[in-house]
Amino acid sequence: MYGVCGCCGALRPRYKRLVDNIFPEDPEDGLVKTNMEKLTFYALSAPEKLDRIGAYLSERLIRDVGRHRYGYVCIAMEALDQLLMACHCQSINLFVESFLKMVAKLLESEKPNLQILGTNSFVKFANIEEDTPSYHRSYDFFVSRFSEMCHSSHEDLEIKTKIRMSGIKGLQGVVRKTVNDELQANIWDPQHMDKIVPSLLFNLQHVEEAESRSPSPLQAPEKEKENPAELAERCLRELLGRAAFGNIKNAIKPVLIHLDNHSLWEPKVFAIRCFKIIMYSIQPQHSHLVIQQLLSHLDANSRSAATVRAGIVEVLSEAAVIAATGSVGPTVLEMFNTLLRQLRLSIDYALTGSYDGAISLGTKIIKEHEERMFQEAVIKTIGSFASTLPTYQRSEVILFIMSKVPLPSLHHPMETGRTGENRNRLTQIMLLKSLLQVSLSCPHSRSASTGGTPSEELREGYRMQLRMLRTAQTCPAKGVSTGFQCNNMMSALPSNFLDRLLSTVLMEDAEIRLFVLEILISFIDRHGNRHKFSTISTLSDISVLKLKVDKCSRQDTIFMKKHSQQLYRHIYLSCKEETNIQKHYEALYGLLALISIELANEEVVVDLIRLVLAVQDVAQVNEENLPVYNRCALYALGAAYLNLISQLTTVPAFCQHIHEVIETRKKEAPYMLPEDVFVERPRLSQNLDGVVIELLFRQSKISEVLGGSGYNADRLCLPYIPQLTDEDRLSKRKSIGETISLQVEVESRNSPEKEERVPAEEITYETLKKAIVDSVAVEEQERERRRQVVEKFQKAPFEEIAAHCGARASLLQSKLNQIFEITIRPPPSPSGTITAAYGQPQNHSIPVYEMKFPDLCVY
């Protein structure tokens, strides 16, 4: 029966006759449109026949492919496309199976035209929204075949480009068809992502080759459409834009593996471009997942070459800049901990010359250079991270980094031995560099510029992200500065952070001390004045500096009352260092100037003047045996600062005194001024022992002129002596305690009670032990006495408390009377009468010091 039907056309099924009628005798005539309309109407009228129509079309197509009748193949695919676009019935799934079988047959062909034809049909199918779900459809073959086409290496460049573009379009169709359909195979599985993502990245790598094929600017728009790199970029951005929270890891991991396999971290240009596309494509709340993936990859490559690790860190830095404020997530300290851990590992690698701890002299120099580049990249990345954080989180990061700095204290033991000392020093320097980078980080100081010529779609993504960044970030209230933006110094420099930071000033290493000074300057400078004090000079008119001065706030006043003496003390100690160079004195001058501008009130100005005069005394007395350059530098530093502060206070007499001394120095001792000292070839004096008083700033004169203008003259007359603290005892160098003891000894030489003083007790181990035990006992006694006093005032009756206070007042008054009788004689009376013994005058009024005052006045 079937044989008869095959020979006799009238007996054949109607759907076959309709399918046969759409094919012309000559394939060049194309699809017969009228017959195609009849076939479409028949398929819509009898949807149950749609699967048979698809099966028959598939049979004819396979036969035509085998016979190389490619014209009829094109007609069959065109008919299938029209039927797909017209039919959305429930039987479409069976028809789709036949359609996909025909597309797969075309993709398996070795003919590029058939592969492109099958891809185009699949893309049209991918854009169709089906009304009924499919439970058993699989796209594994298409993912594999399209990925293979993306890596085409055809000899003809134009054909190779077309095949690659078809492969990219096919992958884009698979993603669109499956990414939002939960019933389809999960396209985010690693087995699919490991094929899709590397195929897209492979075409992104050849952007230079694609651009070099543009023959003229007039053809540039057409070539842009035919560029596989641009198409791959759009496909990758679409893929990542559709990624949900749980799929980011599977999408990013193939990127990292691809960069590893092709050694693309070392040039790092392509890696940075890839992650810029990623960061601008994913949803902003997923940015921290990408950063975490990079951090994990950095840990996994901790023993890789320094250039590879540096490339990963550079990419991490760019990703941190793009990430919006607050999008880094709750694991901020964990990220900084990872970077600091890599910094410590790099220091160990640089010291040992090997990644496994073995010493290799042959490659140590090269690895030290590479590790240094890696360390600088880590420090830059730390600053990039900090620039994306709000102020309160940056403060936490600063405290966290400072807690990692090894300091010579009881709670932070240092490593011993030469290798341990080198490791401690390098760790301190690198962490302080990181701290300086964080303190200098400013949200507006970086731009998210791209590393190439992105497409218009990518540029628009950049603009949108930048607008989001600007909206999310808060501008500082006091203007834009290059320093740490914080209006409250109590929050910017908390006590625990400031104590640890200032303790590094006592270290012997000059480079570490310089970093500490720069960090302090960056925190204190809130108006961008630091660069105006980069050079030390004695300007006759400081208005040319255009300083931004603001009134000291109440919070800053409280900060200075709490920490001013601590700051002065460390500035004083820093001035006495023998290893200071010009940069140290410039930093000290900048620190003094910024304190005077940012944190100064009348009391602070007085203390700063006392401090600078004490520094002048250090250079004059020279108990530290400082070199000639250091002494001249201290003289010059004092002259520059007093010249600045005199013009800031605008007291004419003060300005006149400072100007007179400076003019005298210009004529007789130019080596005591910054213009001759802080130059490339300083002009110094060989003898500074006989400095005349006219060349010095006199404390008595300054206290006199400032006292007349309302400043505290009594405080100005007092010489500045730093306080002794516990960290001096922990320092390995000569402590300030020795300096203070020498000053006390010098002052005691002229004391009238010197002969009556008993010789000092010899200090032994038993003496120290006894002092410690006695101090504990005294503290316990004092604590018990205070408890008894509190208990007495809580429980005793009022009369008893009043009697006790009255007795104390009477005792105090009697003691005062005795002191006055011994030390003071009453003045002679106007009538010439002589006072009698015990201070009782004859014919004279009672002296003031003998009057009885009420108890309240006594207290």
Long-range contacts (C-beta under 8 A, 24 or more apart in sequence): 13-52, 14-42, 15-39, 15-42, 15-46, 15-49, 15-52, 15-53, 15-56, 16-56, 18-42, 18-53, 19-53, 19-56, 19-57, 19-60, 19-79, 22-75, 22-79, 23-60, 23-72, 23-75, 23-76, 24-75, 27-69, 27-71, 27-72, 27-74, 27-75, 28-71, 30-75, 30-78, 31-75, 31-78, 31-79, 36-79, 36-82, 39-79, 39-83, 40-82, 40-83, 40-86, 40-87, 43-83, 43-86, 43-87, 44-86, 44-87, 44-89, 47-87, 47-89, 47-90, 47-91, 48-91, 50-83, 50-87, 50-89, 50-91, 50-92, 50-94, 50-95, 51-91, 51-94, 51-95, 51-97, 51-98, 53-83, 53-95, 54-80, 54-83, 54-94, 54-95, 54-96, 54-97, 54-98, 54-99, 55-98, 57-98, 57-102, 58-98, 58-99, 58-101, 58-102, 58-105, 61-102, 61-105, 62-102, 62-105, 65-105, 65-106, 65-109, 65-114, 70-111, 70-113, 70-114, 73-106, 73-114, 73-117, 74-117, 76-102, 77-102, 77-106, 77-117, 77-118, 77-121, 80-121, 81-121, 81-124, 81-125, 84-124, 84-125, 84-128, 85-124, 85-128, 88-130, 88-131, 89-131, 90-131, 90-132, 92-130, 92-131, 92-132, 93-130, 93-132, 93-134, 93-137, 96-125, 96-130, 96-134, 96-137, 97-137, 99-125, 100-125, 100-137, 100-142, 103-142, 104-141, 104-142, 104-145, 107-142, 107-145, 107-146, 107-149, 108-145, 112-154, 112-159, 112-162, 112-163, 115-149, 115-163, 115-166, 116-162, 116-163, 116-166, 119-146, 119-149, 119-166, 119-167, 119-169, 119-170, 120-166, 120-169, 122-170, 122-173, 123-169, 123-170, 123-172, 123-173, 125-173, 125-177, 126-172, 126-173, 126-174, 126-176, 126-177, 127-173, 127-176, 133-181, 133-183, 134-183, 134-184, 135-183, 137-184, 138-185, 139-174, 139-177, 139-178, 139-184, 139-185, 139-187, 140-185, 140-192, 142-170, 142-174, 143-171, 143-174, 143-187, 143-192, 143-195, 143-196, 144-195, 145-170, 146-170, 146-171, 146-174, 146-199, 147-171, 147-195, 147-196, 147-198, 147-199, 150-199, 150-200, 150-202, 150-203, 150-232, 151-199, 151-202, 157-213, 161-210, 161-213, 161-226, 161-228, 164-203, 164-228, 165-226, 165-228, 165-231, 167-199, 168-199, 168-200, 168-203, 168-228, 168-231, 168-232, 168-235, 169-231, 171-196, 171-199, 171-200, 171-235, 172-234, 172-235, 172-238, 175-235, 175-238, 175-239, 175-242, 176-238, 179-239, 179-242, 180-242, 188-243, 188-247, 188-250, 188-251, 189-250, 190-250, 190-253, 190-254, 193-250, 193-251, 193-253, 193-254, 194-254, 194-257, 196-239, 196-254, 197-236, 197-239, 197-251, 197-254, 197-255, 197-258, 198-254, 198-257, 198-258, 199-232, 200-232, 200-235, 200-236, 200-239, 201-232, 201-236, 201-255, 201-258, 201-274, 202-258, 203-228, 203-229, 203-231, 203-232, 204-229, 204-232, 204-233, 204-236, 204-270, 204-273, 204-274, 205-262, 205-264, 205-270, 207-452, 224-455, 230-455, 233-277, 233-454, 233-455, 233-458, 234-455, 234-457, 236-277, 236-278, 236-281, 237-277, 237-280, 237-281, 237-457, 237-458, 237-461, 240-277, 240-278, 240-281, 240-282, 241-281, 241-282, 241-283, 243-282, 243-286, 245-285, 245-286, 245-289, 248-282, 248-286, 248-289, 248-290, 248-293, 249-289, 249-293, 252-278, 252-289, 252-290, 252-293, 253-293, 256-293, 256-294, 256-297, 260-301, 264-311, 265-307, 265-308, 265-311, 265-312, 265-315, 266-305, 266-307, 266-308, 266-311, 267-311, 268-310, 268-311, 268-314, 268-315, 269-451, 271-311, 271-312, 271-314, 271-315, 272-314, 272-315, 272-318, 272-451, 273-450, 273-451, 273-452, 275-315, 275-318, 275-319, 276-318, 276-322, 276-448, 276-450, 276-451, 277-458, 278-319, 279-318, 279-319, 279-322, 279-323, 279-465, 280-322, 280-458, 280-461, 280-462, 280-465, 281-461, 284-323, 284-324, 284-327, 284-465, 284-468, 285-327, 287-319, 287-322, 287-323, 287-324, 287-327, 287-328, 288-323, 288-327, 288-328, 288-329, 288-331, 290-319, 291-316, 291-319, 291-320, 291-323, 291-328, 291-335, 292-329, 292-331, 292-335, 294-319, 295-335, 295-338, 295-339, 298-338, 298-342, 299-338, 299-342, 302-342, 302-345, 303-355, 303-356, 305-370, 306-346, 306-349, 306-367, 306-370, 306-371, 306-373, 306-374, 307-370, 307-373, 307-374, 309-342, 309-346, 309-374, 310-370, 310-373, 310-374, 310-377, 313-339, 313-342, 313-374, 313-377, 313-378, 313-380, 313-381, 314-377, 314-380, 314-381, 316-381, 316-384, 317-377, 317-380, 317-381, 317-384, 317-385, 318-384, 320-381, 320-384, 320-385, 320-387, 320-388, 321-384, 321-387, 321-388, 321-446, 321-448, 322-448, 322-465, 323-388, 324-388, 324-465, 324-468, 324-469, 324-472, 325-388, 325-389, 325-390, 325-443, 325-469, 325-472, 325-473, 326-389, 326-390, 326-472, 327-388, 328-385, 328-388, 328-389, 332-385, 332-389, 332-393, 332-396, 332-397, 333-396, 333-397, 333-400, 335-385, 336-382, 336-385, 336-397, 336-400, 336-401, 337-400, 339-378, 339-381, 339-382, 339-385, 340-401, 340-404, 340-431, 340-434, 342-378, 343-375, 343-378, 343-379, 343-427, 343-430, 343-431, 343-434, 344-427, 346-371, 346-374, 346-375, 346-378, 347-371, 347-375, 347-423, 347-426, 347-427, 347-430, 348-423, 350-426, 351-419, 351-422, 351-423, 351-426, 375-430, 378-430, 378-434, 379-430, 379-433, 379-434, 379-437, 380-437, 382-434, 382-437, 382-438, 383-434, 383-437, 383-438, 383-440, 383-441, 384-441, 384-446, 386-437, 386-438, 386-441, 387-441, 387-442, 387-443, 387-445, 387-446, 388-443, 390-474, 391-485, 391-486, 394-438, 394-441, 394-484, 395-486, 395-491, 395-492, 395-494, 397-438, 398-435, 398-438, 398-439, 398-497, 399-494, 399-496, 399-497, 401-431, 401-434, 401-435, 401-438, 402-431, 402-435, 402-497, 402-500, 402-501, 403-500, 404-431, 405-431, 405-432, 405-435, 405-500, 405-504, 407-500, 407-503, 407-504, 408-507, 408-730, 408-731, 408-732, 409-503, 409-727, 409-730, 410-730, 425-509, 425-512, 428-504, 428-507, 428-509, 428-512, 429-509, 429-511, 429-512, 429-515, 432-504, 432-512, 432-515, 432-516, 432-519, 433-515, 435-515, 435-519, 436-515, 436-518, 436-519, 436-522, 438-484, 439-483, 439-484, 439-519, 439-522, 439-523, 440-482, 440-483, 440-484, 440-522, 441-484, 442-480, 442-481, 442-482, 442-483, 442-485, 443-473, 444-473, 444-475, 444-480, 445-482, 476-526, 478-526, 478-527, 478-550, 479-527, 479-528, 479-548, 480-528, 481-525, 481-526, 481-527, 481-528, 482-522, 482-525, 482-528, 482-530, 482-531, 483-521, 483-522, 483-523, 483-524, 483-525, 483-526, 483-528, 483-530, 484-522, 484-523, 485-526, 486-523, 486-526, 487-526, 487-553, 487-555, 488-553, 488-555, 488-556, 489-523, 489-524, 489-555, 489-556, 489-559, 489-599, 490-555, 490-558, 490-559, 492-523, 493-523, 493-559, 493-563, 495-562, 495-563, 498-563, 498-566, 499-566, 502-566, 502-567, 502-570, 503-727, 505-570, 505-573, 505-574, 506-570, 506-573, 506-727, 506-728, 506-731, 506-733, 508-579, 508-732, 508-733, 510-577, 510-579, 510-580, 510-581, 510-584, 513-574, 513-577, 513-584, 514-583, 514-584, 514-587, 517-574, 517-584, 517-587, 517-588, 517-590, 517-591, 518-587, 520-591, 521-587, 521-590, 521-591, 521-594, 524-591, 524-594, 524-595, 524-598, 524-599, 525-594, 525-598, 526-598, 527-597, 527-598, 529-593, 529-594, 529-597, 529-598, 530-590, 530-594, 533-586, 533-589, 533-590, 533-593, 533-594, 534-586, 534-590, 535-586, 535-678, 536-585, 536-586, 536-589, 536-636, 536-637, 536-640, 536-674, 536-678, 537-640, 537-674, 537-675, 538-639, 538-640, 538-643, 538-662, 538-673, 538-674, 538-675, 539-643, 539-644, 540-659, 541-647, 542-644, 542-647, 542-648, 547-597, 549-597, 549-648, 550-598, 552-598, 552-599, 552-600, 552-601, 552-604, 556-598, 556-599, 557-601, 559-599, 560-599, 560-601, 560-603, 560-604, 564-604, 564-607, 565-607, 565-722, 565-723, 567-595, 568-607, 568-608, 568-611, 568-720, 568-722, 569-722, 569-723, 569-725, 569-736, 571-611, 572-611, 572-614, 572-615, 572-720, 572-722, 573-722, 573-736, 575-615, 575-618, 575-634, 575-637, 576-618, 576-624, 576-626, 578-624, 578-626, 578-627, 578-630, 580-630, 580-633, 582-633, 582-678, 585-633, 585-636, 585-637, 585-678, 586-678, 588-637, 589-637, 589-640, 589-641, 592-641, 593-641, 593-644, 596-644, 596-645, 596-648, 597-648, 600-648, 602-710, 602-711, 602-712, 603-712, 603-715, 605-645, 605-649, 605-711, 606-706, 606-711, 606-712, 606-715, 606-716, 607-715, 607-720, 608-641, 608-645, 609-642, 609-645, 609-702, 609-706, 609-716, 610-699, 610-715, 610-716, 610-718, 610-719, 610-720, 611-720, 612-637, 612-638, 612-641, 612-642, 613-638, 613-697, 613-699, 613-702, 613-719, 613-720, 614-719, 614-720, 614-721, 616-696, 616-697, 617-719, 619-688, 620-691, 620-696, 622-688, 622-689, 623-739, 623-742, 628-684, 628-685, 628-686, 628-688, 629-677, 629-682, 629-684, 631-688, 632-671, 632-672, 632-677, 632-682, 632-684, 632-685, 632-688, 633-677, 633-678, 635-671, 635-672, 635-673, 635-677, 636-672, 636-673, 636-674, 636-676, 636-677, 636-678, 637-674, 638-697, 639-665, 639-672, 639-673, 639-674, 639-697, 640-674, 642-697, 649-706, 649-709, 651-705, 651-706, 651-709, 653-705, 653-708, 653-709, 654-702, 654-705, 654-706, 654-709, 657-697, 657-698, 657-701, 657-702, 657-705, 658-697, 661-694, 661-695, 661-696, 661-697, 664-694, 664-695, 665-695, 668-694, 668-695, 669-695, 805-855, 806-855, 809-855, 809-858, 809-859, 812-858, 813-852, 813-853, 813-858, 816-849, 817-850, 820-849, 820-850, 824-849
